[in-house]
Amino acid sequence: MVEICRFMDPPSPRENPGDAVQKLVEYIKANMGPDDKGLLALSGGVDSSVVAELCKRAVPGRVILFHIDHGFMRRFNGRKESDLVCGGFSGYPGFKFQEAGDFFYKYVFGVEDSDEKRAGFRHAYSELLKEVMKKHGCDVFLDGTIKPDIEEVDAGIKLQHNPGLEDKYGAEKVIEPLAGMIKAEVRALAKELGIPHLRPPFPGPGLAVRTPGAIDLKRLEVEKQANDIVETEFPGYFREKQGAEMVIGPNGEQKPFQYFAATFIRRGREEAKSSGKVRACKEHLAALGIPSAGVRILGTKVTGKTPEDKRVYDDAICITADIRPGLWPEVAGIAERGLLGIARVLLDISGTCKGKPVYDVVIRAVDSTDARTAKVSDVSPDFLKSLSGRITSECRDVGNVFFDITPKPPATIEYE
């Protein structure tokens, strides 16, 4: 039986970050036996980076920091994310790195069903880490899982890559020091520890869940390019707009919480033209004074969230019309009815599509306190059009670019 140690009632680092750091260091010390050797799965994101620094202070030299490039990592200004992680952590005692893209691709590429794709990633992740645990003689596994991830897995809203795998690593004990915290609290810890703390969250399976449906190397490359453009351009936009790339309010709301691109296989329109969902959407728009909008269905099912906190897979409606931001919440209301099988409302920000495109790209930007709920970030149409122009000019085979105006709920933040 694996012993699971989750620190569920830590002191708030937003009130006294120094005290919170000390308590977390003590928690790790108390749960690492004198002869225990640990392994930390280090993604390089805020959560796992915080745990790495805590381990360095609590049990120096006794935890291996293991970073995997699973092939679905981001780029930043054209640089591989793993290169940045290795540059930042290679000086830590026990840092290890492994390129494992080909291993993960075997379990993910070509899988159409979203849950099966996540399950394939989970299997590859647990198998690889089990081997590493055994190779280095580790008996304790540590990770940066936070409270919303645990809650949403337990509620069936999403299938994460780590919660629920505690018995798969071959560990005698699993330590999750951040399990009682939300993202704003972890950011406060990171700031106190001197770690970059404003990076947007990144899903464990990475870009595998930002390419809904069956994926291959060609589409993954387009997604890496499109996401890099979005994550490169947004910080400068928000610095100019609000004075900082992220503003964290007194209640922990982060503006923006997250922004990214998702890449979809472009589907035919013939079936969508006669769809009852399309007709319902046009009627909804006409009632709002937008009678001449072009409407189609994206063609790939995406995740939504029911009022009962359950995940569903439904259609996304794509609208081509000049709709001012003040109307976005009312336009997105067609998804909130929950009766039409519409999970998302997307606005076309790219205009006329040229050539014979293979993919569509969707941009998502949301504000949130804890990822349980989220609202669409206030982004100017002019900036979005500029972003769209860069994507269509630099990313091969991309046709339309859309902006997702759906809050959570009824949508989830990610698409799978």
C-alpha positions in Angstrom: 0.0 0.0 0.0 1.4 3.4 -1.0 1.4 6.1 1.7 0.0 9.4 0.3 1.1 12.5 2.1 -0.9 15.6 1.0 -0.5 18.9 2.9 -4.1 20.0 2.8 -4.2 22.8 5.3 -1.0 24.9 4.8 -0.7 28.4 6.0 -1.5 31.0 3.4 1.6 32.2 1.6 -0.3 35.3 0.4 -0.5 36.5 4.0 2.9 35.4 5.3 5.0 33.8 2.5 8.1 33.3 4.7 6.1 31.3 7.3 4.5 29.2 4.6 7.9 28.3 3.1 9.2 27.3 6.5 6.1 25.1 7.2 6.3 23.4 3.8 10.0 22.7 4.3 9.2 21.2 7.7 6.4 19.1 6.1 8.8 17.6 3.5 11.4 16.9 6.2 8.8 15.3 8.5 7.6 13.0 5.7 11.0 12.0 4.3 12.5 9.2 6.4 16.3 9.4 7.3 17.1 6.9 4.7 14.6 7.8 2.0 15.6 8.9 -1.4 13.1 10.9 -3.5 12.3 11.6 -7.1 10.6 14.8 -8.2 9.0 14.9 -11.7 10.1 18.4 -12.7 8.1 20.0 -15.6 9.7 23.4 -15.2 6.3 25.1 -14.5 5.6 27.1 -11.4 4.3 24.2 -9.2 7.0 21.7 -9.7 9.7 24.4 -9.6 8.5 25.5 -6.2 8.6 21.9 -4.9 12.2 21.6 -6.3 13.3 24.6 -4.3 11.5 23.4 -1.2 13.2 20.0 -1.5 16.6 21.7 -1.9 16.1 23.5 1.4 14.4 20.6 3.2 16.5 17.5 2.2 19.4 18.8 0.1 21.0 16.1 -2.1 18.3 13.5 -1.4 15.8 14.2 -4.2 16.5 13.7 -7.9 14.9 16.3 -10.1 13.9 14.5 -13.2 12.8 16.5 -16.2 11.2 14.7 -19.2 10.9 16.2 -22.7 7.8 14.1 -23.7 7.6 15.7 -27.1 4.5 17.8 -26.3 6.4 20.7 -24.7 6.1 24.4 -25.6 8.5 26.7 -27.3 9.3 30.2 -26.1 10.5 32.6 -28.8 11.5 29.6 -30.9 13.5 27.9 -28.0 12.6 24.5 -26.7 11.1 24.6 -23.3 13.3 21.8 -22.1 16.4 23.8 -23.0 15.2 26.6 -20.7 14.4 24.1 -17.9 17.8 22.5 -18.2 19.5 25.9 -18.2 17.6 26.9 -15.0 18.0 23.6 -13.0 21.2 21.9 -14.3 23.0 23.4 -11.3 20.7 21.7 -8.8 22.0 18.6 -7.1 20.5 15.5 -8.6 19.2 17.1 -11.8 18.5 14.5 -14.6 17.0 15.0 -18.0 15.7 12.6 -20.6 14.4 13.0 -24.2 11.4 10.7 -24.4 9.3 12.0 -27.3 9.4 8.8 -29.3 8.3 6.8 -26.3 5.3 9.0 -25.6 4.3 9.3 -29.3 3.7 5.6 -29.4 0.9 5.9 -26.9 -0.6 9.2 -28.1 -0.3 9.6 -31.9 -3.3 8.5 -34.0 -5.6 8.2 -31.0 -8.9 10.0 -31.7 -10.7 9.7 -28.4 -9.7 12.4 -25.9 -9.9 10.2 -22.8 -7.9 7.4 -24.5 -5.3 9.9 -25.6 -4.9 11.2 -22.0 -4.8 7.6 -20.8 -2.1 6.8 -23.2 0.0 9.8 -22.0 -0.7 8.7 -18.4 0.5 5.2 -19.1 3.7 6.4 -20.8 4.4 8.8 -17.9 3.9 6.3 -15.2 5.9 3.6 -17.0 8.9 5.9 -17.6 8.9 7.2 -14.0 8.6 3.7 -12.6 11.8 2.8 -14.5 13.6 5.9 -13.3 12.5 5.3 -9.7 13.9 1.7 -9.9 17.1 2.8 -11.7 18.0 5.4 -9.0 16.8 3.4 -6.0 14.1 6.0 -5.1 11.4 5.0 -2.6 9.6 8.4 -2.4 7.9 10.2 -5.2 7.2 14.0 -5.0 5.2 16.2 -7.3 3.6 19.7 -7.6 0.0 18.7 -7.8 -2.3 21.5 -6.5 -5.8 21.5 -5.1 -7.9 22.3 -8.2 -6.3 19.4 -10.1 -7.2 16.9 -7.4 -10.7 18.2 -7.1 -11.4 18.1 -10.8 -10.0 14.6 -11.2 -12.1 13.4 -8.3 -15.2 15.1 -9.8 -14.6 13.5 -13.2 -14.1 16.9 -15.0 -10.7 15.9 -16.4 -8.2 13.0 -16.4 -4.9 14.4 -15.2 -1.6 12.8 -15.9 -0.6 12.4 -12.2 -3.5 12.3 -9.7 -4.6 8.7 -9.4 -1.3 7.3 -10.4 0.2 7.2 -6.9 0.4 3.4 -6.9 2.0 3.2 -10.4 5.4 4.6 -9.7 6.8 1.8 -7.5 7.1 4.2 -4.7 6.5 3.4 -1.0 5.4 7.0 -0.4 4.0 9.9 -2.4 4.5 13.5 -1.1 2.4 16.3 -2.5 3.3 19.4 -0.4 1.1 21.8 -2.6 -2.1 19.7 -2.5 -3.9 22.2 -0.4 -3.1 25.3 -2.5 -4.5 27.1 -5.5 -2.4 28.7 -8.2 -2.3 32.2 -6.7 -0.9 30.8 -3.5 1.8 28.8 -5.3 2.7 32.0 -7.3 3.2 33.8 -3.9 5.5 31.0 -2.8 7.4 31.2 -6.0 7.9 34.9 -5.6 9.1 34.5 -2.1 11.6 31.8 -3.3 12.9 33.9 -6.1 11.4 31.7 -8.8 9.7 33.2 -12.0 6.1 33.1 -10.9 3.9 34.6 -13.6 4.1 31.9 -16.3 0.7 30.6 -17.5 -0.3 27.1 -16.3 0.5 24.3 -18.7 -1.3 21.0 -18.7 0.6 17.9 -17.8 0.1 16.2 -21.1 1.2 19.4 -22.7 0.2 20.2 -26.3 -1.3 16.8 -26.7 -4.5 18.2 -25.2 -4.3 21.4 -27.3 -4.6 19.3 -30.5 -8.0 17.6 -30.1 -8.5 14.4 -32.0 -5.9 12.3 -33.6 -2.5 14.0 -33.7 0.7 13.5 -35.8 4.0 15.2 -36.0 2.8 17.6 -38.7 0.0 19.0 -36.6 2.1 19.1 -33.5 4.6 21.3 -35.3 1.9 23.7 -36.3 0.6 23.8 -32.7 4.1 24.5 -31.3 4.5 27.4 -33.7 1.0 28.9 -33.1 1.2 28.5 -29.3 4.7 30.1 -29.3 3.3 33.1 -31.1 0.4 33.5 -28.6 2.5 33.0 -25.5 5.2 35.4 -26.9 2.8 38.2 -27.8 0.4 38.2 -24.9 2.8 39.3 -22.1 3.8 42.5 -24.0 0.1 43.3 -24.7 -0.9 43.0 -21.0 2.2 44.9 -19.8 1.1 47.8 -22.0 -2.6 47.4 -21.1 -2.5 47.0 -17.4 1.1 47.7 -16.4 2.1 44.1 -15.8 1.9 40.8 -17.7 -0.3 39.5 -14.9 -2.1 41.3 -12.1 -3.2 39.3 -9.1 -6.1 40.9 -7.2 -6.7 40.8 -3.4 -8.9 37.7 -3.8 -6.3 35.9 -5.8 -7.9 36.5 -9.3 -5.2 36.5 -11.9 -5.6 38.7 -15.0 -4.8 36.9 -17.2 -4.7 33.4 -15.6 -3.9 31.6 -18.8 -3.5 32.1 -22.6 -2.6 29.7 -25.4 -3.4 28.4 -28.8 -5.1 25.1 -29.8 -4.9 23.6 -33.3 -7.8 21.7 -34.9 -8.1 19.7 -38.1 -10.3 21.7 -40.4 -13.5 19.9 -41.2 -15.9 20.2 -44.2 -18.9 22.6 -43.9 -21.6 20.8 -45.9 -23.1 19.0 -42.9 -22.9 22.1 -40.7 -24.9 24.3 -43.1 -28.2 22.5 -42.3 -27.4 21.9 -38.7 -30.1 22.7 -36.1 -27.4 24.1 -33.9 -26.3 26.5 -36.6 -29.9 27.7 -37.1 -30.4 28.1 -33.3 -27.2 30.1 -33.1 -28.3 32.4 -36.0 -31.6 33.0 -34.3 -29.8 33.8 -31.0 -27.5 36.3 -32.8 -30.4 37.9 -34.7 -32.2 38.4 -31.3 -29.1 40.3 -30.2 -29.2 42.5 -33.4 -26.5 40.5 -35.3 -28.5 39.1 -38.2 -25.9 38.6 -40.9 -23.4 36.4 -39.2 -21.8 33.4 -40.8 -22.0 30.3 -38.6 -20.4 26.9 -38.8 -19.5 24.0 -36.5 -15.9 23.5 -35.8 -16.2 19.8 -36.5 -14.3 18.4 -33.5 -15.9 17.8 -30.2 -14.5 19.8 -27.3 -14.9 19.7 -23.5 -17.6 21.5 -21.6 -18.7 21.5 -18.0 -22.3 20.8 -16.8 -23.9 22.6 -13.9 -23.4 19.3 -12.0 -19.6 19.7 -12.5 -19.4 16.9 -15.0 -17.4 16.9 -18.2 -19.1 16.6 -21.5 -17.9 16.6 -25.2 -20.0 18.9 -27.4 -19.7 21.1 -30.5 -18.0 24.5 -30.9 -19.9 27.1 -32.9 -17.7 29.3 -35.1 -19.1 32.8 -35.9 -17.9 35.2 -38.6 -19.2 38.7 -37.7 -18.0 42.0 -36.4 -19.1 41.7 -32.7 -17.9 44.3 -30.2 -16.5 42.9 -26.9 -19.3 44.2 -24.8 -21.6 41.7 -26.5 -19.3 38.7 -26.1 -21.0 37.5 -22.9 -24.4 37.6 -24.4 -23.3 35.9 -27.6 -21.6 33.1 -25.5 -24.9 32.7 -23.7 -26.1 30.2 -26.3 -23.7 27.7 -24.8 -24.8 28.5 -21.3 -28.3 27.3 -22.0 -26.8 23.7 -21.8 -29.6 22.3 -24.0 -28.3 22.6 -27.6 -25.1 20.6 -27.3 -22.9 23.6 -27.7 -19.8 23.7 -25.5 -18.0 26.7 -27.0 -18.6 29.9 -28.9 -15.7 31.0 -31.1 -15.3 34.3 -33.0 -13.5 34.4 -36.4 -10.7 37.0 -36.1 -8.9 36.1 -39.3 -11.3 37.1 -42.1 -11.2 35.4 -45.6 -9.5 32.1 -45.7 -7.2 31.5 -48.7 -5.9 28.4 -50.3 -6.7 24.9 -49.1 -6.1 25.0 -45.4 -5.7 21.9 -43.3 -6.0 23.4 -39.8 -7.9 26.0 -37.7 -6.3 27.7 -34.7 -8.3 28.8 -31.6 -6.9 31.3 -29.1 -7.9 31.1 -25.5 -7.3 33.8 -22.8 -9.0 33.7 -19.4 -8.9 35.3 -16.0 -9.4 33.1 -13.0 -8.7 32.7 -9.3 -8.4 29.0 -9.0 -9.2 27.4 -12.4 -12.5 26.1 -11.1 -14.3 29.0 -12.9 -12.9 31.4 -15.5 -14.0 34.4 -17.5 -12.8 35.6 -20.8 -9.9 38.1 -20.6 -10.5 41.6 -21.9 -8.5 41.6 -25.1 -8.9 44.2 -27.8 -10.1 43.1 -31.3 -7.2 45.0 -32.9 -4.6 43.0 -31.0 -6.4 39.7 -31.8 -6.4 40.6 -35.5 -2.7 41.3 -35.4 -2.1 38.0 -33.6 -4.2 36.2 -36.2 -2.3 37.8 -39.0 1.0 36.6 -37.6 -0.3 33.0 -37.1 -1.8 32.7 -40.6 1.4 34.1 -42.2 3.9 32.0 -40.2 2.1 28.7 -39.6 1.7 26.6 -42.6 -1.7 25.3 -43.7 -3.7 27.3 -41.1 -7.0 28.7 -42.4 -9.1 30.5 -39.9 -8.1 31.8 -36.5 -10.8 32.0 -33.8 -11.0 33.6 -30.3 -12.9 31.6 -27.7 -15.4 33.8 -25.8 -16.8 31.1 -23.6 -16.4 31.3 -19.8 -16.0 28.3 -17.5 -18.6 27.0 -17.1 -20.1 26.0 -19.5 -16.7 25.5 -21.2 -13.6 24.1 -19.5 -10.3 26.1 -20.0 -8.5 23.4 -22.1 -10.1 21.6 -25.0 -9.6 18.0 -24.1 
